[in-house]
Amino acid sequence: MEFDLVLKNGTVVTAGDVFDADIGISGGIIKQIGFDLGAGREEIDVSGNYLLPGAVDAHTHVDAEFQGVQSKEDFYTGTLAAACGGVTTILDYAIPSPGQTPLDTVETWRAKAAPKAIIDYGFHVAVFQPDDAAIQQVPDVIAEGFPSFKIFMMGSFEHNLDGFMDMMAAVGRHGGMINVHCEDACCLGYLARQFNKSGKYGADYFADSRPRIAEGIAAMRAIGLAQVAEVPAYLVHLSCEESLESLNRARGKGHTVYGETRPCYLHLSRDLMQEKDGILFAGWPPLRESDQMDILWQALESGVLQTIATDHDGWSREQKKKFNKVDEVLAGMAGLETMVPLLYSQGVLKKKLNINRLVQVTATNPARLFGLYPRKGTIAIGSDADIVVFDPSVKKTIRAEEMHSAADWDPYEGWQVTGWPRLTISRGEIIVRNGQVLCQPGRGKLLKRKKFAESDARM
């Protein structure tokens, strides 16, 4: 048979194997893996390169609005940055406007993404007001292919606890999963009042206003509430040993709970907050002490943590510096384009995790947890041909002006990395070649995902 595309002489990496092979692709699907496959209408020699599954970033905010500020990023620039960094699928958080139902929120996000996204995408649905109308829509939202719901344990969480318990129970009954932002509302509220009353504003005080204990308390409580509600739980952007202890203990007892961390917690420490423009690095939770980085690397390698995701936000420098109070900052930073190269350069090459584990935490595990496996997250016959031709010999200095995010700064400005994508292939189409974008906005497809209860998610 003749293939649309044949990748020849590559080194295939999956969650469990590393082996040399050619890959034959037709109709956007991986059709054969091996040698002497036959001709392709296009054949590319990828000798000396790894063939990685396209990364699945399960936590992004590529078109965000907060405190009346609209991010510079949108679904075009955000997915462009993703593709250039080897990410071929994102799961973005659909955030409701006041009074908006979950189904209406999904429709809003579809309208944002459809004309702009260049890679495939799905949504998690955030819930701030767990009223009867929202709870009644849970089965319909899941049936539409959006089986994960986000809860923030801050703000109005305590005032709506009965509703959130009912929401979590409904999600569990209908085969879904809850994603939980773990920071304790009581701790954060108390500290913000004290700091603001004392005039302790800005980056110097930000990390202390959201301490590790607040994350630890919330993580322990989230796990317990999820057990009572009988719903699987996914704890997002964990940053410190206090939350990891609860996660590890619960998983050791067989509870269905999973943990995610962000690249910034692996690579950056809170010392940056004391430097000029330190407010740029503000996020929820904040950067932690440098010793927490080693703890997180160990948790990622050992399996205490299951995924890594960026929590990508494309704020500009001016936008980030506009807010100064500890409880009013614009949280988040860009990271889609650098996630995979930094994990390879700072992780694999420094022997903090092996390359199979890199594939697990960036591609296979998020695809399994969120109902996309084996369509996404692996290189296998029958899977979508989402493949990154990754050149481990490339040396590159990260410069914001060369990145593709709409943000005008990069948290890793000036960092030198070894290893960068040579080609990014999405459903068999080469969409990025050596940094050159070859596709048009709107080619990305909306992904309707399997329920957690029906997915290959146990790990």
N, C-alpha and C positions, 0 to 999 in steps of 0.2 A: 504494500500500500504506500501511497505517497502522503506524507504529512504536510501540514501547513508550515510547521517549524520543527527543526531538529537542533537540539543543543548537543554538541559533540564534545566528548573527552572531559566532562566536568566531574567534580567530586560532590556527590549528592550527600546532603546532611539531613537526617530526620531526627525525631526525638530519640530514636534508639540505635541508629546506624550511621556509619560513614562509609561510602563505597564509591568507586569510580563507575560511571555509566553515561550513556547517551539517553536523552529524553525526547520522545516523539510526541508532538502536540498537534491535534486537529480539533476544529470546532470549539476552541477554547478549553479543551479537556486534555489531561495527560492520558495518552493512549498506550504508550509502551515505554518501558525502562529497560535498558540493557545495551547490547552492542549489535552492530550489523542490522540496524532497524529498517533500513531502506532509505530512500531519498526523501528530501523535504523541499518544498518550494523555496524555502529559505533555510540555509544551514549555517550555524555559527559555531566556530571552534572556541570553546570556553576553557581550554587547557589552563591549568594553574589556578582556576577559580572554584570557589565553593558554589554549589547550587542550593540555596536555602529556601524553605517555604516563605512566601511573603508574610511579613509580620502582621498580626492581628492586634491592633491597639484597642483594648476594650474600655478605654477611659479617655475621652476627648471632649473639649468644648470649643469646637472650631468656629462657631458663630455665637458668641456669648454677649450677654448684656447684664450689667450689674451696676446698681446705684445710678441708673440712668445713663450709663456709658456703654456704647456699642464697641465691641472689639474691632480692631483693624482687620482681623482675620475673617474670612468667610469660607464657605465650603469649597470654593475654587482654590484659594491660596493655601488653605489648610491641607486639603488632600494633595495638592501639588507638592508641598513640603514633605508630606508623608511618602508619596511615591518616590521622590528623589532620595529618601533615606531608607527605602526598602520595606515600607509599610504598604500593604495592598488592601487592607480592610480596616475600617475604624468603626467603633460603636460609640456614637455621640450621645450626650445627655440632653434629652428634650426637656427643657425647663418651662413650666407653665407660667403664663401671665396670671395676675390676680383673677380668680374666678374661673379660670379655664379648666375644662375637664381633661382627663387623660387622653381621650380620643381626639379632642380638638388640638391638644398639644402635639400629638403625633402628626396631625395634618399640617400644622404650622411648620414642623421640622421637615416634613416631606417637601413642602413648597420651597423651603430654603435650599435644600440639598439637591433636588432633582436637576435643575438647570446648570449646576456648577460643579458637582463632585466628579472627579476623574478616576476615583477608585471606588470599590464597593463599600457600602455603609449600612449600618443598622442603628437602632436607637434603644437606649434605656429611658424609661419614663420617670421623671422626678415627681414626687408628691409632697406638697407642703400643707395641704388642707385635706386630711383624710375623712371627708364627710361621706354621707350615705351615697351621694351621686357618684363620687370617685370610686368608692368600694364596689358599687354595682357594676362599674365598667371594667373591673379587673378581668373577668373571663373574656370579654370582647377584645380587650387590648391584647391578651395572650393569644387568643384565636387569630388575631391579625398578624401575629409573628413577632410580638414584642414582649417576651416573657420575663423581663427583669425590670424591677422598680427601685427607684433610689429614695432613701430616707436620710435626712440630715439630723443628727442628734444634737442640734443646737437651735438657736432661734426659738421657734414656737413648739418645739418637740414636747416639752413637759406639759404644756397647756393642752396638747392634743393627744396625750398618750393613749387614752382609750381608743380613739379613732385609729391611731397607728397600729395598735395591736390587732384591731379588727381588719385593717388593711393587710398586715402581714399574714394573718391567718387565711384571708381570702386568696392571697397570692400562693400560699402553700397548698391550699385545697385544689387549686386549678393548675398545679404543676409548674409554677414559676419560682423565681428566686428574688430575694431582696438584696440590694447593694446598699451598704451602710457607711455613711461618713461618721467616723468615730471621734468626736470631741464632745466632752461633757458640757452641756449648756449652763449648768450651775457654776462650774469653775470658770468658764469663759466670761459669763456675765459679771460675776463678782470681780474678777481681775480687771476687766475692761473699765468698770466703774472706778476702781481704785486708781488705776493708771491715769484715766482721763481727769479725775478729780485732782490728781497731783501734777497735772501738766506733763506727764511722761508720755510724749508722743513720739512717733517716728520709728525708724528701723531699730534704733538702739534698744527699744523695749518690746519690740514685737514678739520675739521668740518667748520671752518670759511671760507674755500675756496669754500664751496658749501652750502651757507646759506639757511635758511628757505624761505626767500623771493624769491630766485631763483626757488624753488619748487612751491611756491604760484603763481608766475607770469606764469610759464609754465602750471600749472593745469588750471588756468583761460583761458589761450589762447588755450590749447588743447580742452577744452569743446566748446569754441566758434568756432574753426576751424571744429570740428566734426559736429556741428550744420549746418554750411555752407555746408559742404560736404555731409550732410544727412547720417551719418554713426553712429551706436552705438559705444560708447567709454568705455573702461575699463582702469582706471588709476591705474597703478601698484605701489606697495610698497610706499604708501603715509605715510609720517612720521611726519606731523606737522599740526597745526591748520590753517596755511595759505592755504594749499591745501584743507583741509577739508571744509573750509568756501565756497570755490568755488563749491566743489562737492555738499554740502548740499543745497546751493542756486539753483543750476541747477536742482537737483532732485526735489526740491520743486516746480519748474516751470514745471515739467513733462518731462524734457529732458532725453533721454535714455543714461544715464551715470552711471557707477558703480565704486566702489573704493575697493582697496585691501591694506592691510598693512602686515608687516612682524613680526614674533615673536620677533626679536631683538629690534624693536622699542617699544614693550610693556614691555620688561624686562630689557633692558640695556640703560644706558645714556652715553652721550659724555664724562663724567668724566673719563671713561675707557681709552680714547685716551691720557690722560695725564700720565698714568701709564707706567711702563716698558712694552715693547712689545705692546704698544697701537696701533701700525700700524696693528696688527692682526685684529683689529675690524673695519678697514676701509671698507666702502661700499658706494654705490651710491643709494639714498642719504645717508649722514652720520648719525650716531647716534645723537640724539637731546638732549636738556636739559631735566632734570628729570620731569619737570612739563608737558611735552608733553606726557609722558606715560599715565598719568591719562586722558588726553584729548582723546587719542586714545582708551583706554579701554571704555570710555563713548560712543565714536562714534561706536565702535564695538557692544556694547550692545544695543544701541538705533536704529541701522539700518542705520546710516549715511554711515558706511562702510559695504560692503556686504560679503567680504571674507578675509581670512588670508592665506598667502602662504609664503614659506620659502625663495624664491630666492636662493636656495641652491647652493653653490659653494664649492668644496672639495679641496681647496688649502692647501698645507702643510705650516708649520711654516716657513721653509726656503724660500719657494716661496714668501710668503707674505712679508717677511722682505727684499727681494731683491730690491724692488722699494721704493723710498723715496720721490720723488717729488709729490706735491699735485695732479698733473694731470697725474701721471703715476702709481699710486698704483694698485695692484691687488685687485679689489673690491669683496666683498662677503665673506661668511662664511658658514659652515655647519649648518644644522638645521632640516633635515628631521626626524631624529630619536627622537628628543626631542620635536617637535612641539605640539603634542597632549598631552603628559604627562605634559608639562609645562602649557598649557592652562587649563588643569584640576586642577593642583596643585595651580597655581598662579591666575587663573581666577575663576573657579567654587568654589573651597574651600574658596576663599577669597571674594566670592559674588560679583565679578566684572562682571560676566555673568553667566547665568544659563546653565545647561547641554544641554537643547534643543538648545540654541543659539550656544553652542560649536559645535553641530552637523550641524547646519545651515551654519556656516561660514567656517567649515573645509571640509564639504562633500556635503550637499544638494545644497547650493548656487553655488559653483563652478561647480557642475555637471549640474545644470540648465543653467547657463550662457554659458557653453561651449559645449552644445549639447549632454550631456551624460545621462541626467535624463529621465526616472526613472531607466534605466539600472544600473547606478551608483548613489551613493550619498544618498541612503535610504535603509531601511529594509522594503520590501514590497513583496507580492506575485508576482512573475514574474521577480523580479530584480535579477541581479547577486548576488550570495551569497558571497559578499565581507563584511565580518563581523569581528569586533575586539572584542574579549572577554577581557574586560578591568577590571582589579582588582583594585578597589578604595582603598584597604587597604595596598597595597605594598608600602614600603618606600625604596627609592633608591637614592644613591648618584651618580651623573653624573661624570663619569671618561672617558676621551678620550680613554684610553687603553681598555675600555670595550665596547665602541661604535663600530659600524660596518662601518662607513665611512672610506675612505682611508686617509682622513685628519688626521694628527697626533696631533691635538689639538682640543679642543671644547670650544666654547664661554661661556659655562655654567659649566666649570670645577669646581667641588666641590659643586655645588648646590644640595640641598636635595629636592626631590620631593616626593609627595604622589600620588600614582596611576600610573600603568604601564600596558601595554598589556600583557595578559597571553597567548593568542592565536591570531594569525593573519590568517584569512581565505580568500583566493582569489579564486573566482569562485568555491566555495565548497571544495577547497583543503587547508588543514592546511599546511601553508608554514613556519610558525614560531611557536614554542611551548616553552614558558618560555625561550626565547632568543636563542633557538637552531633552526638553519635553516634546513628545511626538504625538500627543493626543489633544482632543478638544474638550472643553468643559461639558459636563453632562453625560459623559460616557459611563460613569459609575452607576451601578445598579443597587437598588434598595434590597436588602436581604431580610427575608422573613425567616425567623429562626425557630428551631424546634423548642418545645418546652424543656425545661431542665429535667423534668421527670422522664422525658423520652430521649434524652441526650446521653452521649458516652462521657459522662462527667465525673464519675467516681475516680478519685485519685488521692 
